[in-house]
Amino acid sequence: MELAPHPVIPRKKPVLVCILDGWGENSVKDGFNACHVAKTPTMDSLAAKGSAYYRSVLAHGPAVGLPTDQDMGNSEVGHNALGAGKIIAQGASLVDIALEKKSIFQDAGWQYVKPAFEANTLHIITLLSSGGVHSRYDQLKGLMQGAVADGCKRLRLHVLTDGRDVPDGTCHEYMSTLVQDLATLEGCDAKVASGGGRMKVTMDRYEADWAMVERGWKAHVLGEAPNRFKDPIEALKKLKEGGDSDQYLEPFVIVDEEGKAVGTVEDDDAVVIANFRADRVVEISKAFEYPDFKDFDRVRFPKVKFAGLMQYDGDLKLPANYLVPPPLIERTSGEVLAANGLKTFACSETQKFGHVTFFWNGNRSGYFNENLETYVEIPSDNVPFNQAPLMKAREITAAGKEALRSGKYDVVRVNYANPDMVGHTGDLQATIAACEECDACVKELLDLVDELGGMYLVTADHGNADDMVQRNKKNEPLMGEDGAPLPLTSHTLAPVPVAIGGPALPATVKFRDDLPKAGLANVTATYINLMGYEAPAEMEPSLIAAN
């Protein structure tokens, strides 16, 4: 892992790497783009230097190892890419690997739910589809077969019909296949218990319609729905008679001969969500996970062993248990720098400290070499972030400046959590304030880099603050019944900025113009170059070249 000297860029301390978490470079620049509306003279001045020193890179979909271009990036995969310099399989691809190797059945999440198999019920909630956007039927089948092989005696399926990622009307085919496959599970009482259309039941996103989730809770957990059938195939036939598309089917419950729901969720049962994509299962996960949940009346809150197929929100650590852990990534930048005796300082507040250390280092806890690495965590405020949108940006800045001035470190890495964490609240004005605070703090760091004769790289991990409103397909803002904009609390598909500079940057070194589809993984080799070294060949190409 020995690094060769860069032929043009000298090894000159310090190098600053600054991550603005959730700061997207969105093409829609209207009043709901907090990054655009905010007064950000620092970022504006970086952009004004032109494409030789300021550009954007992709931070979603295949660029960060996710299956499709419709998959939003997130802080976990973003920091994986920034730290590793490689595109690592994430999402559905990880599930495929875990099922193929059968490691899923040995990992901690499966061991957590497994005690329910012998005497209680395993419930699986999933989108019944092979669309590959949120779920795939072959993965569901693998989970069912694995559960039975591990002694599951009672299995109940709670299925959401698709008609969106697969053709409308295919719900009948999927349900017939599922019923046939359930019948082959020897030694297990396996049945469909409840369901409904994905746009009517359970799979709301961005907290737009909690009533959808409540309908799912009533059907899946309480066994209550306006439509009750003895047979799931017949249920879909009847529900489709009204002309509804698969995705808008009303909730239904399967009952026995006495009219009793066959699959209510009870204490000591296990509940697994088999969707790999996060956005449409975060809300139902909160309902299962949070004792103090208040978004609707659950009526009953059974004590279950709940797990997701993946962890759906790394910031919230939601859910706490999941079947497929993130990949362990080898030969990350942190490992390479430590192997070459280079000193690193990393700092953020609690909300992003794990991202700038654990995820940056390839989903690995601890240090590569404690003598060469210093990690500083600033405790986050324990309040809603829109109430304190400045968060700990000033404290992070102070720690970063102290590290830069010390002269001890070859690279100083900081992450500002504000644009992401405040953006998630949906509060536009608070997010604007968060962006302005970050911009002012970045200026302090860059001014010090100038004073010290160093170099800098400023970037982000994914979009969020760059769009704070829900939109139609024409990108027009959507309004609620009260005429107020419907807030967007999720990440976005926007690329993110990358800026380089500093007095030690040779005049001949500029951004290349032959990497239009570059992503976050290309940033890694770039900051290794700025440190005065050639990056390992296995990493994605650097964004810079000496002209």
ZAMI-881847 format. One line per field, with one value per residue (C-alpha): residue number from 1; residue in three letters; x, y, z. Coordinates in nm, 2 decimals, decimal comma. Example, Ala and Ser with C-alpha at 12.3 -4.5 7.8 and 13.67 -1.06 7.14 Angstrom:
BEGIN
resi	c(1 2)
resn	c(ALA SER)
u	c(1,23 1,37)
v	c(-0,45 -0,11)
w	c(0,78 0,71)
END
This chain:
BEGIN
resi	c(1 2 3 4 5 6 7 8 9 10 11 12 13 14 15 16 17 18 19 20 21 22 23 24 25 26 27 28 29 30 31 32 33 34 35 36 37 38 39 40 41 42 43 44 45 46 47 48 49 50 51 52 53 54 55 56 57 58 59 60 61 62 63 64 65 66 67 68 69 70 71 72 73 74 75 76 77 78 79 80 81 82 83 84 85 86 87 88 89 90 91 92 93 94 95 96 97 98 99 100 101 102 103 104 105 106 107 108 109 110 111 112 113 114 115 116 117 118 119 120 121 122 123 124 125 126 127 128 129 130 131 132 133 134 135 136 137 138 139 140 141 142 143 144 145 146 147 148 149 150 151 152 153 154 155 156 157 158 159 160 161 162 163 164 165 166 167 168 169 170 171 172 173 174 175 176 177 178 179 180 181 182 183 184 185 186 187 188 189 190 191 192 193 194 195 196 197 198 199 200 201 202 203 204 205 206 207 208 209 210 211 212 213 214 215 216 217 218 219 220 221 222 223 224 225 226 227 228 229 230 231 232 233 234 235 236 237 238 239 240 241 242 243 244 245 246 247 248 249 250 251 252 253 254 255 256 257 258 259 260 261 262 263 264 265 266 267 268 269 270 271 272 273 274 275 276 277 278 279 280 281 282 283 284 285 286 287 288 289 290 291 292 293 294 295 296 297 298 299 300 301 302 303 304 305 306 307 308 309 310 311 312 313 314 315 316 317 318 319 320 321 322 323 324 325 326 327 328 329 330 331 332 333 334 335 336 337 338 339 340 341 342 343 344 345 346 347 348 349 350 351 352 353 354 355 356 357 358 359 360 361 362 363 364 365 366 367 368 369 370 371 372 373 374 375 376 377 378 379 380 381 382 383 384 385 386 387 388 389 390 391 392 393 394 395 396 397 398 399 400 401 402 403 404 405 406 407 408 409 410 411 412 413 414 415 416 417 418 419 420 421 422 423 424 425 426 427 428 429 430 431 432 433 434 435 436 437 438 439 440 441 442 443 444 445 446 447 448 449 450 451 452 453 454 455 456 457 458 459 460 461 462 463 464 465 466 467 468 469 470 471 472 473 474 475 476 477 478 479 480 481 482 483 484 485 486 487 488 489 490 491 492 493 494 495 496 497 498 499 500 501 502 503 504 505 506 507 508 509 510 511 512 513 514 515 516 517 518 519 520 521 522 523 524 525 526 527 528 529 530 531 532 533 534 535 536 537 538 539 540 541 542 543 544 545 546 547)
resn	c(MET GLU LEU ALA PRO HIS PRO VAL ILE PRO ARG LYS LYS PRO VAL LEU VAL CYS ILE LEU ASP GLY TRP GLY GLU ASN SER VAL LYS ASP GLY PHE ASN ALA CYS HIS VAL ALA LYS THR PRO THR MET ASP SER LEU ALA ALA LYS GLY SER ALA TYR TYR ARG SER VAL LEU ALA HIS GLY PRO ALA VAL GLY LEU PRO THR ASP GLN ASP MET GLY ASN SER GLU VAL GLY HIS ASN ALA LEU GLY ALA GLY LYS ILE ILE ALA GLN GLY ALA SER LEU VAL ASP ILE ALA LEU GLU LYS LYS SER ILE PHE GLN ASP ALA GLY TRP GLN TYR VAL LYS PRO ALA PHE GLU ALA ASN THR LEU HIS ILE ILE THR LEU LEU SER SER GLY GLY VAL HIS SER ARG TYR ASP GLN LEU LYS GLY LEU MET GLN GLY ALA VAL ALA ASP GLY CYS LYS ARG LEU ARG LEU HIS VAL LEU THR ASP GLY ARG ASP VAL PRO ASP GLY THR CYS HIS GLU TYR MET SER THR LEU VAL GLN ASP LEU ALA THR LEU GLU GLY CYS ASP ALA LYS VAL ALA SER GLY GLY GLY ARG MET LYS VAL THR MET ASP ARG TYR GLU ALA ASP TRP ALA MET VAL GLU ARG GLY TRP LYS ALA HIS VAL LEU GLY GLU ALA PRO ASN ARG PHE LYS ASP PRO ILE GLU ALA LEU LYS LYS LEU LYS GLU GLY GLY ASP SER ASP GLN TYR LEU GLU PRO PHE VAL ILE VAL ASP GLU GLU GLY LYS ALA VAL GLY THR VAL GLU ASP ASP ASP ALA VAL VAL ILE ALA ASN PHE ARG ALA ASP ARG VAL VAL GLU ILE SER LYS ALA PHE GLU TYR PRO ASP PHE LYS ASP PHE ASP ARG VAL ARG PHE PRO LYS VAL LYS PHE ALA GLY LEU MET GLN TYR ASP GLY ASP LEU LYS LEU PRO ALA ASN TYR LEU VAL PRO PRO PRO LEU ILE GLU ARG THR SER GLY GLU VAL LEU ALA ALA ASN GLY LEU LYS THR PHE ALA CYS SER GLU THR GLN LYS PHE GLY HIS VAL THR PHE PHE TRP ASN GLY ASN ARG SER GLY TYR PHE ASN GLU ASN LEU GLU THR TYR VAL GLU ILE PRO SER ASP ASN VAL PRO PHE ASN GLN ALA PRO LEU MET LYS ALA ARG GLU ILE THR ALA ALA GLY LYS GLU ALA LEU ARG SER GLY LYS TYR ASP VAL VAL ARG VAL ASN TYR ALA ASN PRO ASP MET VAL GLY HIS THR GLY ASP LEU GLN ALA THR ILE ALA ALA CYS GLU GLU CYS ASP ALA CYS VAL LYS GLU LEU LEU ASP LEU VAL ASP GLU LEU GLY GLY MET TYR LEU VAL THR ALA ASP HIS GLY ASN ALA ASP ASP MET VAL GLN ARG ASN LYS LYS ASN GLU PRO LEU MET GLY GLU ASP GLY ALA PRO LEU PRO LEU THR SER HIS THR LEU ALA PRO VAL PRO VAL ALA ILE GLY GLY PRO ALA LEU PRO ALA THR VAL LYS PHE ARG ASP ASP LEU PRO LYS ALA GLY LEU ALA ASN VAL THR ALA THR TYR ILE ASN LEU MET GLY TYR GLU ALA PRO ALA GLU MET GLU PRO SER LEU ILE ALA ALA ASN)
u	c(0,00 0,30 0,20 0,42 0,49 0,27 0,48 0,35 0,18 0,42 0,36 0,25 0,06 -0,22 -0,48 -0,84 -1,13 -1,46 -1,80 -2,12 -2,37 -2,68 -2,57 -2,69 -2,61 -2,97 -3,07 -3,40 -3,30 -3,62 -3,74 -3,75 -3,38 -3,23 -2,87 -2,96 -3,18 -2,93 -2,67 -2,36 -2,08 -1,81 -1,97 -2,06 -1,69 -1,58 -1,83 -1,71 -1,37 -1,51 -1,50 -1,12 -1,17 -1,54 -1,76 -2,03 -2,02 -2,30 -2,40 -2,69 -2,77 -2,50 -2,24 -2,26 -2,34 -2,72 -2,92 -3,09 -3,08 -3,40 -3,22 -3,13 -2,79 -2,75 -2,49 -2,38 -2,31 -2,19 -1,92 -1,84 -1,76 -1,57 -1,36 -1,29 -1,26 -1,45 -1,80 -1,92 -2,24 -2,51 -2,89 -3,03 -2,69 -2,59 -2,90 -2,83 -2,47 -2,59 -2,85 -2,61 -2,35 -2,62 -2,44 -2,78 -2,88 -2,57 -2,56 -2,69 -3,02 -3,14 -3,02 -3,23 -3,55 -3,49 -3,60 -3,96 -3,95 -4,02 -4,32 -4,44 -4,50 -4,26 -4,44 -4,29 -4,41 -4,31 -4,39 -4,50 -4,31 -4,00 -3,97 -3,63 -3,69 -3,81 -3,81 -3,77 -3,97 -3,67 -3,53 -3,86 -3,86 -3,51 -3,60 -3,91 -3,71 -3,43 -3,68 -3,84 -3,49 -3,42 -3,73 -4,00 -4,33 -4,57 -4,52 -4,75 -4,71 -4,84 -4,81 -4,84 -4,94 -4,73 -4,85 -4,60 -4,26 -4,42 -4,72 -5,06 -5,27 -4,97 -5,08 -5,28 -4,97 -4,76 -5,02 -5,07 -4,70 -4,67 -4,96 -4,81 -4,47 -4,62 -4,78 -4,44 -4,29 -4,31 -4,35 -4,46 -4,81 -4,76 -5,03 -5,10 -5,25 -5,31 -5,24 -5,34 -5,20 -4,87 -5,01 -5,30 -5,15 -4,83 -4,58 -4,61 -4,30 -4,18 -4,45 -4,70 -4,99 -4,97 -5,32 -5,17 -4,94 -5,22 -5,43 -5,13 -5,09 -5,46 -5,45 -5,10 -5,09 -5,45 -5,62 -5,87 -5,97 -6,30 -6,23 -6,22 -6,16 -6,09 -5,86 -5,59 -5,63 -6,00 -5,93 -5,74 -6,01 -6,28 -6,08 -5,99 -6,35 -6,39 -6,12 -5,85 -5,49 -5,28 -5,11 -5,44 -5,61 -5,79 -5,66 -5,77 -5,74 -5,75 -5,98 -6,05 -6,38 -6,49 -6,41 -6,10 -5,79 -5,53 -5,22 -5,24 -4,91 -4,88 -4,62 -4,30 -4,36 -4,09 -4,16 -3,93 -3,97 -3,84 -3,80 -3,44 -3,52 -3,57 -3,80 -4,13 -4,07 -3,92 -4,26 -4,39 -4,05 -4,10 -4,44 -4,29 -3,97 -4,07 -4,25 -4,35 -4,47 -4,75 -4,83 -5,14 -5,31 -5,16 -5,43 -5,20 -4,82 -4,71 -4,36 -4,20 -3,86 -3,86 -3,59 -3,56 -3,39 -3,15 -3,10 -3,32 -3,19 -2,84 -2,89 -3,18 -3,03 -3,37 -3,43 -3,19 -3,19 -3,15 -3,07 -2,81 -2,53 -2,33 -2,03 -1,68 -1,47 -1,10 -0,81 -0,99 -0,81 -0,79 -0,61 -0,38 -0,29 -0,22 0,00 0,21 0,26 0,03 -0,16 -0,54 -0,77 -1,15 -1,42 -1,80 -2,09 -2,27 -2,52 -2,24 -1,94 -2,00 -2,01 -1,68 -1,51 -1,69 -1,85 -1,55 -1,32 -1,53 -1,78 -1,51 -1,50 -1,19 -0,86 -0,62 -0,34 -0,43 -0,09 -0,17 -0,54 -0,73 -1,11 -1,31 -1,69 -1,88 -2,20 -2,51 -2,79 -3,08 -3,35 -3,54 -3,27 -3,49 -3,51 -3,13 -3,03 -2,68 -2,62 -2,25 -2,10 -1,90 -1,76 -1,66 -1,50 -1,30 -1,18 -1,08 -0,89 -0,70 -0,61 -0,49 -0,29 -0,12 0,08 0,05 -0,18 -0,14 -0,52 -0,79 -1,14 -1,46 -1,83 -2,10 -2,43 -2,66 -2,79 -2,89 -3,03 -3,21 -3,32 -3,49 -3,72 -3,88 -3,84 -3,73 -3,63 -3,44 -3,25 -3,16 -3,02 -2,83 -2,67 -2,57 -2,40 -2,21 -2,10 -1,96 -1,78 -1,63 -1,49 -1,31 -1,15 -1,05 -0,91 -0,69 -0,58 -0,48 -0,29 -0,11 -0,02 -0,22 -0,48 -0,85 -1,12 -1,49 -1,76 -2,09 -2,22 -2,57 -2,85 -3,12 -3,12 -3,13 -3,50 -3,74 -4,08 -4,26 -4,30 -4,50 -4,35 -4,30 -4,10 -4,37 -4,42 -4,71 -4,95 -5,16 -5,53 -5,45 -5,25 -4,92 -4,63 -4,59 -4,25 -3,99 -3,80 -3,60 -3,27 -3,26 -3,12 -2,90 -2,53 -2,30 -2,03 -1,66 -1,42 -1,04 -0,79 -0,54 -0,21 -0,01 -0,21 0,02 -0,12 -0,11 -0,34 -0,71 -1,02 -1,02 -1,29 -1,31 -1,50 -1,86 -2,01 -1,77 -1,91 -1,82 -1,57 -1,36 -1,31 -1,09 -0,80 -0,84 -0,76 -0,48 -0,33 -0,37 -0,17 0,12 0,07 -0,05 -0,37 -0,38 -0,47 -0,77 -0,94 -1,17 -0,97 -0,88 -1,08 -0,76 -0,47 -0,17 -0,21)
v	c(0,00 0,23 0,56 0,71 1,08 1,29 1,41 1,77 1,84 1,87 1,72 2,03 2,03 2,10 1,96 2,03 1,80 1,96 1,78 1,98 1,70 1,72 2,01 1,94 2,12 2,11 2,23 2,36 2,70 2,84 2,96 2,61 2,54 2,64 2,61 2,86 3,10 3,12 3,39 3,19 3,42 3,15 2,88 3,14 3,25 2,89 2,84 3,17 3,02 2,82 2,46 2,43 2,45 2,38 2,11 1,86 1,48 1,22 1,11 0,87 0,55 0,34 0,61 0,51 0,14 0,16 -0,03 0,25 0,62 0,66 0,56 0,86 0,87 0,88 0,96 0,60 0,51 0,86 0,84 0,48 0,62 0,93 0,72 0,42 0,57 0,27 0,19 -0,07 -0,28 -0,15 -0,21 -0,50 -0,62 -0,66 -0,87 -1,09 -1,16 -1,23 -1,48 -1,64 -1,69 -1,76 -1,52 -1,35 -1,65 -1,62 -1,24 -1,07 -0,95 -1,30 -1,43 -1,16 -1,26 -1,64 -1,71 -1,64 -1,92 -2,22 -2,11 -1,78 -1,62 -1,47 -1,19 -1,06 -0,72 -0,66 -0,52 -0,82 -0,75 -0,83 -0,47 -0,44 -0,09 -0,16 -0,54 -0,86 -1,18 -1,40 -1,24 -1,28 -1,65 -1,69 -1,54 -1,77 -2,08 -1,98 -1,92 -2,27 -2,43 -2,26 -2,40 -2,14 -2,31 -2,02 -1,77 -1,48 -1,26 -0,91 -0,80 -0,47 -0,50 -0,31 -0,21 0,08 -0,08 -0,38 -0,38 -0,31 -0,63 -0,85 -0,87 -1,18 -1,36 -1,26 -1,37 -1,70 -1,77 -1,67 -1,90 -2,19 -2,13 -2,10 -2,44 -2,60 -2,49 -2,82 -2,82 -2,46 -2,31 -2,04 -1,80 -1,46 -1,26 -0,91 -0,66 -0,37 -0,15 0,02 0,37 0,30 0,10 0,11 0,25 0,62 0,83 1,17 1,17 1,28 1,06 0,89 0,76 0,51 0,38 0,36 0,15 -0,08 -0,11 -0,19 -0,46 -0,61 -0,58 -0,56 -0,77 -0,49 -0,38 -0,31 -0,60 -0,95 -1,26 -1,62 -1,65 -1,40 -1,48 -1,42 -1,10 -0,95 -1,06 -0,89 -0,58 -0,54 -0,55 -0,18 -0,10 0,02 -0,03 -0,27 0,01 0,16 -0,15 -0,11 -0,28 -0,64 -0,90 -1,28 -1,46 -1,82 -2,00 -1,83 -1,49 -1,44 -1,27 -1,54 -1,32 -1,06 -0,95 -1,06 -1,02 -1,22 -1,25 -1,15 -0,89 -0,84 -0,59 -0,74 -0,42 -0,32 0,04 0,27 0,56 0,38 0,17 0,43 0,53 0,18 0,10 0,39 0,26 -0,08 0,06 0,36 0,32 0,69 0,69 0,95 0,99 0,78 0,57 0,22 0,09 -0,19 -0,20 -0,56 -0,64 -0,79 -0,86 -0,62 -0,60 -0,45 -0,62 -0,33 -0,04 0,22 0,54 0,55 0,89 0,76 0,41 0,29 0,01 -0,09 -0,45 -0,55 -0,86 -0,74 -0,53 -0,28 -0,42 -0,43 -0,23 -0,30 -0,07 0,25 0,58 0,58 0,24 0,35 0,68 0,51 0,24 0,53 0,70 1,00 1,17 1,23 1,45 1,38 1,58 1,62 1,63 1,32 1,31 1,27 1,15 0,79 0,89 1,08 0,79 0,45 0,48 0,67 0,38 0,11 0,04 -0,03 0,08 0,22 0,33 0,19 0,34 0,53 0,70 0,85 0,93 1,17 1,16 1,43 1,40 1,72 1,62 1,72 1,92 1,70 1,92 1,93 2,06 2,33 2,48 2,51 2,51 2,63 2,30 2,25 2,41 2,67 2,41 2,19 2,49 2,57 2,21 2,21 2,54 2,41 2,09 2,29 2,53 2,25 2,14 1,78 1,65 1,57 1,59 1,75 1,62 1,78 1,73 1,99 1,81 2,11 2,11 1,74 1,72 2,05 1,97 1,65 1,86 2,02 2,37 2,59 2,89 2,69 2,51 2,84 2,95 2,62 2,67 3,03 2,92 2,64 2,88 3,13 2,84 2,71 3,06 3,06 2,73 2,83 3,16 2,97 2,73 3,04 3,18 2,85 2,79 2,47 2,32 2,24 2,02 2,11 1,87 1,70 1,35 1,38 1,63 1,74 2,11 2,18 2,10 2,15 2,10 1,81 1,85 1,71 1,56 1,91 2,01 2,24 2,27 2,08 2,26 2,11 2,17 2,48 2,62 2,58 2,40 2,04 2,01 1,76 1,60 1,34 1,34 1,44 1,30 1,61 1,59 1,76 2,02 1,97 2,26 2,27 2,54 2,69 2,87 2,54 2,41 2,43 2,66 2,37 2,15 2,17 1,96 1,72 1,77 1,40 1,26 1,40 1,10 1,11 1,03 1,06 0,78 0,99 1,25 1,01 0,99 1,37 1,45 1,19 1,38 1,71 1,55 1,50 1,14 0,92 0,73 0,35 0,22 0,03 0,36 0,55 0,81 1,14 1,45 1,65 1,65 1,87 2,05)
w	c(0,00 -0,04 -0,20 -0,47 -0,47 -0,71 -1,00 -0,98 -0,64 -0,35 -0,01 0,17 0,49 0,57 0,34 0,44 0,33 0,42 0,37 0,37 0,45 0,24 0,02 -0,34 -0,66 -0,78 -1,13 -0,99 -0,84 -0,70 -0,36 -0,22 -0,28 0,05 -0,08 -0,36 -0,15 0,14 0,14 0,07 -0,04 0,02 -0,19 -0,45 -0,47 -0,51 -0,80 -0,96 -1,01 -1,29 -1,40 -1,35 -0,98 -0,92 -1,06 -0,95 -0,91 -0,89 -0,54 -0,61 -0,79 -0,95 -0,88 -0,51 -0,56 -0,55 -0,81 -1,02 -1,10 -0,90 -0,57 -0,37 -0,21 0,16 0,42 0,47 0,11 0,04 0,31 0,20 -0,15 -0,03 0,21 -0,01 -0,36 -0,50 -0,60 -0,36 -0,41 -0,19 -0,15 -0,35 -0,47 -0,10 -0,04 -0,34 -0,21 0,14 0,02 -0,22 0,05 0,31 0,54 0,60 0,81 1,03 1,08 1,39 1,25 1,16 1,50 1,66 1,50 1,50 1,86 1,75 1,49 1,72 1,92 1,77 1,42 1,17 0,98 0,66 0,52 0,16 -0,18 -0,38 -0,69 -0,90 -1,01 -0,84 -0,72 -0,37 -0,36 -0,55 -0,53 -0,55 -0,24 -0,06 -0,15 -0,03 0,31 0,34 0,26 0,49 0,78 0,73 0,71 1,05 1,21 1,15 1,23 1,15 0,87 0,78 0,47 0,46 0,09 -0,09 -0,46 -0,71 -1,05 -1,06 -1,10 -1,28 -1,52 -1,37 -1,34 -1,26 -0,89 -0,97 -1,11 -0,82 -0,56 -0,73 -0,73 -0,37 -0,26 -0,45 -0,29 0,06 0,00 -0,06 0,28 0,46 0,83 0,84 0,87 0,60 0,48 0,33 0,62 0,48 0,21 -0,01 -0,28 -0,23 -0,28 -0,05 0,23 0,44 0,18 0,23 0,21 0,33 0,59 0,32 0,43 0,76 0,70 0,45 0,72 0,97 0,73 0,70 1,08 1,12 0,85 0,93 1,31 1,43 1,16 1,08 0,73 0,55 0,31 0,46 0,26 0,32 0,02 -0,10 -0,47 -0,44 -0,25 -0,54 -0,79 -0,59 -0,52 -0,89 -1,00 -0,92 -1,18 -0,94 -1,04 -0,84 -0,66 -0,53 -0,40 -0,07 0,24 0,30 0,57 0,53 0,78 0,88 0,87 1,19 1,05 1,26 1,11 1,04 1,10 1,37 1,52 1,88 2,16 2,10 1,73 1,48 1,21 0,91 0,63 0,31 0,11 0,04 -0,05 0,24 0,15 0,16 0,47 0,71 0,85 0,92 1,07 1,31 1,41 1,50 1,66 1,87 2,20 2,21 1,85 1,81 1,43 1,47 1,74 1,71 1,95 2,05 2,04 2,05 2,19 1,88 1,74 1,45 1,18 0,84 0,54 0,56 0,80 0,64 0,81 0,94 1,10 1,31 1,34 1,21 1,25 1,53 1,39 1,02 0,83 0,58 0,73 0,53 0,35 0,51 0,26 0,24 0,15 0,22 0,21 0,59 0,59 0,31 0,47 0,80 0,63 0,49 0,82 0,73 1,01 1,00 1,20 1,17 1,34 1,33 1,58 1,70 1,41 1,16 1,36 1,26 0,90 0,90 1,08 1,07 0,73 0,59 0,70 0,52 0,80 1,04 1,41 1,58 1,44 1,18 1,39 1,70 1,69 1,35 1,38 1,60 1,60 1,77 1,84 1,93 2,12 1,92 2,07 2,19 2,04 1,70 1,46 1,31 1,66 1,67 1,30 1,37 1,54 1,63 1,32 1,53 1,75 1,46 1,29 1,61 1,63 1,26 1,29 1,60 1,41 1,10 1,31 1,51 1,20 1,32 1,05 0,69 0,63 0,84 0,77 0,90 0,83 0,88 0,96 0,93 0,57 0,61 0,96 0,94 0,59 0,72 0,93 0,62 0,77 0,48 0,68 0,93 0,65 0,49 0,82 0,84 0,50 0,58 0,90 0,72 0,45 0,71 0,89 0,57 0,50 0,83 0,75 0,39 0,52 0,76 0,48 0,28 0,58 0,63 0,27 0,23 0,00 0,04 -0,11 -0,03 -0,12 0,00 0,03 -0,12 -0,18 0,07 0,15 -0,22 -0,25 0,04 -0,14 -0,29 -0,67 -0,96 -1,27 -1,41 -1,11 -0,99 -0,61 -0,47 -0,23 0,05 0,10 0,31 0,02 0,20 0,02 0,10 0,26 0,13 0,41 0,21 0,03 -0,34 -0,66 -0,71 -0,77 -0,52 -0,55 -0,54 -0,51 -0,49 -0,42 -0,18 -0,22 -0,24 -0,54 -0,85 -1,12 -1,37 -1,16 -1,25 -1,28 -1,58 -1,84 -1,95 -1,65 -1,70 -1,51 -1,21 -0,87 -0,51 -0,54 -0,77 -0,49 -0,29 -0,53 -0,57 -0,21 -0,20 -0,49 -0,30 -0,02 -0,27 -0,36 -0,65 -0,54 -0,55 -0,90 -0,76 -0,67 -0,91 -1,12 -0,97 -1,08 -1,13 -1,37 -1,44 -1,77)
END
